[in-house]
Structures are given as C-alpha cells and as structure tokens.
C-alpha cells in the first residue's frame, strides 16, 4: 500500500497519521469513497505505466466553491516534477470540472519541497499555523482566473 510503503518518508516532513490509520484503513477507505461519491472530496492518483502508484492528490472538505488540497509523492518518485505537474492538473480540474473558485493548502515550514510546489502552482501563503506541534503555513489559490480563461 502506497501510504504504508512511504510512511517513514512522509513522517520526515509531515505529521504522521498514526498506527490507527493503517489498522482501520479498509473502513476509512470505504468511507472516503462514499464522501467522493457525495461530492465532498475528489481523489486523484499518479500512476506509472505499470500501474504502480507514484503519488496522490486530493481535494477534501469541498464546500461553498472551495476545497483543501493535499498531496503525497512516493520517495521513489520525488524530485521529478510530479507534484508540480499533478497539482497543476488538479487545479485545472478543480476550476473546470468541479466548479471550485479557491483552494487552500497547509504545510510545515521544514517541508521545503511542498512549499516550492505550492509557490510554483500559484498558491500564496496566508497565515502561520502549528501542525502537530510543528510550525507551518496556510496557503490559498484563487481559481477564478482559471475559470474565466485569464
């Protein structure tokens, strides 16, 4: 499983999900798919030609034209521009197919890769926060220019 195989790698730059996430994964996964069917979230996978999962990009807490963006790229696929390309594509989908007007994102200050992806993708830092005891930033991206063709 993608999350389990990369757990240690992810925990180095983002708060760990904890053991319960993995032991209760089947039920959690089913609940998340039901939320997607209800339009409350949108899940996207990045896969290679052989079908191996290289990453995922999610839009969650969809409401009132906005959503929160989250993404993870496998250790083996990091540094190849997949996050930047994937986030760009999901921003297009958010504006066009999902009718969203803005996206939010959060990351820890020590996650320089994620901060760079968000900056390259047009996200603007808006506030300082604490994520599981670690300093971080919130970001926002206005999707209105994407919807108007600007």
N, C-alpha and C positions, 0 to 999 in steps of 0.2 A: 504494500500500500504506500502511495506517494508520501503522505504525511508521516507515517511511521519510519519509512526509509530515510527521510530527511529531518527527523525530529531534532537531533543534536545540532545539525547545521542551522536550522531555523532558530533554535533557542539561543544561539550565539548573538542574534541581532533583534529578536522579537520575543515578547513574553511567551513562555512555554504553555502549551494547552493543558498540561497535567495528565496524569495516568487515566483519570476517569474518561477523558475524551476518547481515548483509544479503546478502553474496555466497553464503552457504551456506543461505539461507533455505528453499528448497524442500525440501532434505533434512531440515533442522531441523524444519520444519513437519510433515512426514510422520512423523518420529519422535515428536513431541509428540502427534499424533493417535493414534498407536499406544499411547502411555502413557495417554491418556484412555480408550481402549477397554479397557485393562487395569485401569482404576480408580485409577491412580496420580496423576491430576490431573483437574481439571474446568475447562473453559474457557467463558467467557460473554462475549458481545458485546453492546454497547449500540448499537442502530442507530436511525436516524431513519425517518420514514415512507417515504422514498425508498430506503431500504436502505443509506445511507451509514453507515460505522462511525464512531461518536462516541467509543467507548471500549471497553475490555475489562477484565474482572475475572477473575482466575484463582485457583484453589486448586491448589497444587503440593505435592509431597512428602507426599502423603496416606499416612499410616501410623498405626496404633495410635490411631485416633479423632481424629487431629489433622492439620492441614494449614497451609501458609503461604499467606496471602492477598497478592496483588499486583494492582495496577490502574493503568491509564493512561487519561486522558481527553484527547481531542484539544484542541488550542489553541482551535479554533473553538467548542468546546462547554464550555470551562472556565467555572467560576463560576456555573453554572446549577443546582447541586444534584444533577447526575447521578451523581457519585462517591458521595455520601452515600446516595442512593436505591439505586444499584446495589449498594453494599456491604451495605446493609440486606437487600436481596433475596437476595444470595448467602449471607449469614449464615443466613437462613431456610432456604435450600436445603441448606446445609451441615448444619444441625441436623436437618432433617426428611428430605429425600430421600437425603442421603449418610451420615447416621448419625454425624456428627462431634461431638465433645464440646468441642473447643477449636480456636482459630485463632491463628496467630502472624502478625506483620507487622513489617516494618522500614521505616524512612525516614530520610532525612538531616535534621539539625536545621534546615537552611535551607529545607526543603520545608514551609512553614507550612500550605499548603493540605492536604497529605496528613495532617499531624499533626492538623489540625482535623477532617478526615473520620474519622480513627481515633477521636478523642475522642468525637465525636458518635455514633459507632457502637458505643460501649461497650468499646473497647479500652483497656487500661491499660498505661502504659509500665513495662517491667520491667528494662531494663539499657541502659547506654550501649555503643555499638559504633563501629567505623570501617568505612565503606563506600567502598571505592576511594579511600582517603585522606581521606574527608570524615566528620566526626563525625555520628553518628546515634543512633537509639534502636530498641530492640526493643519490641514490644507483644504482649500476649496478650488474648484474649477467651474467656471461659468460655461455652460454648453450652448448658450443662446447663439453665439456666432456660428456654431456648427449647424444649428437648425435653420438659420437664415441664409446659409451659404457664404457668409463673410469669411 
